[in-house]
Amino acid sequence: MELIWIEKMLKGKHIVVGITGGIAAYKSAVLVRLLVKSGAEVQVIMTPNAREFITPVTLSTLSGRPVISEFFTANTGQWNSHVDLGLWADAFVVAPATASTIAKMATGVADNMLVTSYLSTRAPRMIAPAMDFDMMLHPTTRRNLATLESDGVRIVEAESGELASHLMGKGRMAEPEHIVEALQRMLEEDLHAGNTLGAGGAHVVLTHDVQQAGAHQAGDVGGGINRQRRHGHDVGRRFIQADGGQELQVHAEGVQKHDA
């Protein structure tokens, strides 16, 4: 099966952008805009505190998708499935990542939609830390970052400069352009590590990506996830081959069964 050498690695990719409650959240609007301009489909997840720094309306307008912040949609009670989001994502980026969210990610404290979705995904993951330099240098933060790095999370190093405290030091979130470049490199490396894209719309199995969570949602079925990539459409949909000869198509709206 031939490899497709893609000029723009982000074209057609499903990118989850997690935004946490820090002043650097204003940069996330630029990040979302750059990803969309690169041809990616972007789903924003905000922590409740992030909404104090930038409005969901701004991010929804830029991404073209409703912003997700809570487990349930207000008024309707509709459940926002972290499992579906985890399966939908081709990459999971948290920018800015505050000390609090980094600690929750490192220790599995799944008390909001962002961290729950992070724990549910098997997509490549990346964070861009942002905090005051004393917090950045604290041993607890360093341990948490080391834990995430050992878990395979890519870290886009914070930059030095004037901080929200008006002090100078390391702690500024990396510029959105740098995050996009790092994301593209991560996806390229992920591709070369064993993920193949099939030419002509062939089905492709990413052998390292085995996930049972979507199968649990659909019922007690076995099997791993196949990611199907098509040339020009249906990019990033997940298909689970069930033991009973059925194919379970997992997408943002839920799980659908198909005869294999």
Beta strands, then each sheet from edge to edge (+ up, - down):
strand 1: 14-19
strand 2: 41-46
strand 3: 91-97
strand 4: 125-129
strand 5: 154-155
strand 6: 159-162
strand 7: 168-172
strand 8: 225-228
strand 9: 237-241
strand 10: 246-251
strand 11: 254-259
sheet 1: 2+ 1+ 3+ 4+ 5+
sheet 2: 6+ 7-
sheet 3: 8+ 9- 10+ 11-
end
